[in-house]
Amino acid sequence: MYWDVFLRLARHTLALVGLFIVAALFVVAIFANQLAPYSPEEIDTSSILLEPCRLHPMGTDTLGRDVLSRIIHGAGVSLSVGFVAVGLSTLIGIILGAVAGFYSGVVDRVIMRFVDIMLCFPTFFLILAVIAFLQPSIYNIMIVIGVTSWMNVTRLIRAEFLSLRERDFVQAAISQGASDIRIIFLHVLPNAIAPVLVAATLGVAAAVLVESSLSFLGLGVQPPHPSWGNMLTEGKDNIEIAWWLSLFPGLAIFITVMGYNLLGEGIRDTLDPRLRR
């Protein structure tokens, strides 16, 4: 089964493009210290606002810091926020969705009404409201994004559990006296995880966008630590004289989001027989 899924994914051109982009981002993030030609926080007053050149392929900023080095180190920040936030939201969504779908009845109604209430609030503005009461930091950003974006995963898992709990293998486990925890996590959840993989992959792209937006507004990663969002803020302030300060961080965000979206769509097409090409 897994080999067939791998072969279908290997034949999906866009998924392979997305996988290549994601893998490249991982390599850049892991080996940032070795790949970056300069320290991301190294100030050089003799090289302020240099255009892209041989020594600085993406130019320098208003403090003479190398833009390429800051983008390379910013990849680790963005991906860390994306994965931790999505991991937290997926964990919350799986637990609530599994409980709601397996037990149904009053438990299901209470959880799903809470989900409906949370969905009434625009996610980004909810994040802004919470961040306004906290000190801006990368750790707070991870937690806030994670605890405000679990609703769709909950609905996906609930729908899968409602479908799977009536299957013969679940009824057999119940008749043998297996505990609810064992049935949920060992029998039902492994068969319901496919749509969550797609949602999690797409969720990383969304989390990267949210982190960049918060950093752009000054509520995310704080200078001098490099983040693509706070680099865009500096680019906005100097757009008329230093176009490269906006172009390259913007391209980094665009390529990252596109890579995860392509990979997520490819996984969806591979796992869903109705969407296979």
C-alpha positions in Angstrom: 0.0 0.0 0.0 2.7 2.5 1.0 4.8 1.6 -2.0 1.8 2.3 -4.3 1.3 5.7 -2.6 5.0 6.5 -3.1 4.9 5.5 -6.8 1.8 7.7 -7.4 3.5 10.6 -5.6 6.7 10.1 -7.7 4.6 10.4 -10.9 3.0 13.6 -9.7 5.1 16.4 -11.3 3.8 19.3 -9.1 4.2 17.3 -5.9 7.8 16.5 -6.9 8.5 20.2 -7.5 7.0 21.0 -4.1 9.0 18.2 -2.4 12.2 19.6 -4.0 11.5 23.1 -2.7 10.7 21.9 0.8 13.8 19.7 0.9 15.9 22.6 -0.3 14.5 24.8 2.5 15.3 22.1 5.1 18.9 22.0 3.9 19.2 25.8 4.0 17.7 26.0 7.4 19.8 23.2 8.9 23.1 24.3 7.4 22.4 28.1 7.6 25.7 28.8 9.5 27.7 27.0 6.8 25.8 28.4 3.8 25.5 32.0 4.9 28.5 34.1 3.7 28.3 36.5 6.6 26.8 36.7 10.1 23.1 37.8 9.8 23.6 40.4 12.5 27.1 41.7 11.4 26.9 45.4 10.9 29.2 47.1 8.3 28.8 50.8 8.1 31.0 51.0 5.0 28.5 48.8 3.0 25.1 50.4 3.7 22.5 49.8 1.1 24.8 48.3 -1.5 23.0 47.0 -4.6 23.4 43.2 -5.4 27.0 42.6 -6.4 29.6 39.9 -6.3 30.4 40.2 -2.6 26.7 40.7 -1.6 24.6 38.8 -4.2 21.3 40.2 -2.7 22.7 43.5 -1.5 22.9 44.9 2.0 20.4 46.7 4.3 20.4 50.0 6.1 23.0 48.7 8.6 25.2 47.1 6.0 24.1 43.6 6.9 24.1 41.0 4.1 20.6 40.3 2.8 21.4 36.8 1.6 22.7 35.8 5.0 19.7 37.1 6.7 17.3 35.3 4.3 19.2 32.1 4.8 18.9 32.4 8.6 15.3 33.6 8.3 14.4 30.2 6.7 15.1 28.5 10.0 12.9 30.9 11.9 9.9 30.6 9.5 10.1 26.8 9.2 10.4 26.4 13.0 7.3 28.6 13.6 5.4 26.7 10.8 6.2 23.2 12.1 5.8 23.9 15.8 2.5 25.8 15.3 1.1 23.1 12.9 2.2 20.3 15.2 0.4 22.0 18.2 -2.8 22.7 16.2 -2.8 19.2 14.7 -2.4 17.6 18.1 -5.3 19.6 19.5 -7.4 18.9 16.5 -6.8 15.2 16.5 -7.7 14.8 20.2 -10.9 16.9 20.0 -11.9 15.5 16.6 -11.3 11.9 17.8 -13.3 12.4 21.0 -16.2 14.1 19.1 -16.4 11.5 16.3 -16.0 8.4 18.5 -18.4 9.3 21.3 -20.8 11.5 19.3 -24.0 12.5 21.2 -23.7 15.2 23.8 -19.9 15.2 23.6 -19.9 15.7 19.9 -22.4 18.5 20.1 -20.5 20.4 22.8 -17.1 20.1 21.0 -18.6 21.1 17.6 -20.4 24.1 19.0 -17.1 25.2 20.4 -15.5 24.7 17.0 -18.3 26.8 15.4 -17.7 29.6 17.9 -14.0 29.6 17.2 -14.7 29.7 13.5 -16.8 32.8 13.9 -13.6 34.8 14.7 -11.3 35.7 11.8 -8.2 33.7 12.7 -5.6 36.5 11.9 -7.5 39.1 14.0 -7.8 36.6 16.8 -4.1 36.1 16.7 -3.5 39.8 16.7 -5.8 40.2 19.7 -3.9 37.6 21.7 -0.5 38.8 20.7 -1.4 42.3 21.8 -1.4 41.0 25.4 1.8 39.1 25.1 5.4 40.0 24.7 6.3 39.5 21.0 8.6 36.6 20.6 9.1 33.5 18.4 7.8 31.2 21.1 4.6 33.2 21.7 4.0 33.2 17.9 4.3 29.4 17.7 1.9 28.9 20.6 -0.7 31.5 19.5 -0.8 30.3 15.9 -1.1 26.7 17.1 -3.9 27.2 19.6 -6.0 29.3 17.2 -5.8 27.1 14.0 -6.9 23.6 15.1 -10.6 23.9 14.1 -10.3 22.5 10.5 -8.2 19.5 11.7 -10.9 18.8 14.3 -13.6 18.7 11.7 -11.6 16.5 9.4 -10.8 13.9 12.1 -14.4 14.0 13.4 -15.8 13.2 9.9 -13.3 10.4 9.4 -14.2 8.9 12.9 -17.9 9.1 12.2 -17.3 7.0 9.0 -14.9 4.5 10.5 -16.4 3.8 13.9 -19.1 1.6 12.3 -16.6 -0.5 10.3 -16.2 -4.2 11.1 -12.7 -3.9 12.5 -13.8 -1.3 15.0 -16.8 -3.4 16.1 -14.6 -6.5 16.4 -12.2 -4.5 18.7 -15.1 -3.4 20.8 -16.5 -6.9 21.1 -13.1 -8.2 22.3 -13.2 -5.7 25.2 -10.5 -3.3 23.9 -10.4 0.1 25.8 -11.7 3.2 24.1 -8.1 4.7 24.1 -6.8 1.6 22.4 -9.5 1.6 19.7 -9.2 5.4 19.1 -5.4 5.5 18.7 -4.5 2.0 17.5 -7.5 1.1 15.3 -9.3 4.2 14.1 -6.8 7.0 14.0 -4.2 5.3 11.7 -7.0 4.9 9.1 -8.1 8.5 9.5 -4.7 10.3 9.3 -4.5 10.8 5.5 -6.5 14.0 5.3 -4.7 15.3 8.3 -1.4 15.0 6.5 -2.7 17.1 3.7 -4.1 19.7 6.1 -0.8 19.8 8.1 1.3 20.3 4.9 -0.9 23.2 3.8 -1.0 24.5 7.4 2.8 25.0 7.4 2.4 27.3 4.4 -0.4 29.2 6.2 1.7 29.5 9.4 4.7 30.8 7.5 2.4 33.5 6.0 1.0 34.4 9.4 4.4 34.6 11.1 5.7 36.8 8.2 2.6 39.1 8.5 3.0 39.4 12.3 6.7 40.2 12.0 6.0 42.7 9.2 3.6 44.5 11.7 6.2 44.4 14.4 4.4 41.8 16.5 6.4 38.8 15.6 10.2 38.0 15.6 11.9 41.1 16.8 15.1 42.7 15.3 18.0 42.1 15.1 17.0 38.4 14.7 16.3 37.9 11.0 12.8 37.0 9.8 11.4 37.4 6.3 8.6 39.5 7.7 10.7 42.0 9.6 13.0 42.2 6.6 10.0 43.2 4.5 9.3 46.0 7.0 12.7 47.5 6.3 12.2 47.0 2.6 8.9 48.9 2.8 10.6 51.9 4.4 13.2 52.0 1.7 11.3 50.8 -1.3 12.2 53.8 -3.5 15.9 53.5 -3.0 16.5 49.8 -2.2 14.2 47.6 -4.2 16.2 44.4 -3.2 15.2 44.7 0.4 11.6 43.9 -0.5 12.1 41.7 -3.6 14.2 38.9 -2.1 12.4 38.3 1.2 9.1 38.5 -0.7 10.4 35.8 -3.1 11.5 33.7 -0.2 8.0 33.7 1.3 6.4 33.1 -2.1 8.6 30.1 -2.9 8.1 28.6 0.5 4.4 28.9 0.5 4.2 27.6 -3.1 6.4 24.6 -2.3 4.2 23.5 0.6 1.0 24.1 -1.3 2.2 22.1 -4.3 3.3 19.3 -2.0 0.0 19.3 -0.1 -2.0 19.2 -3.3 0.1 16.4 -4.6 -0.4 14.4 -1.4 -4.1 15.0 -1.6 -4.3 13.8 -5.2 -2.2 10.7 -4.3 -4.3 9.7 -1.3 -7.8 10.5 -2.5 -8.8 8.0 -5.2 -11.4 10.5 -6.5 -8.7 13.0 -7.3 -6.0 10.7 -8.8 -4.8 11.7 -12.2 
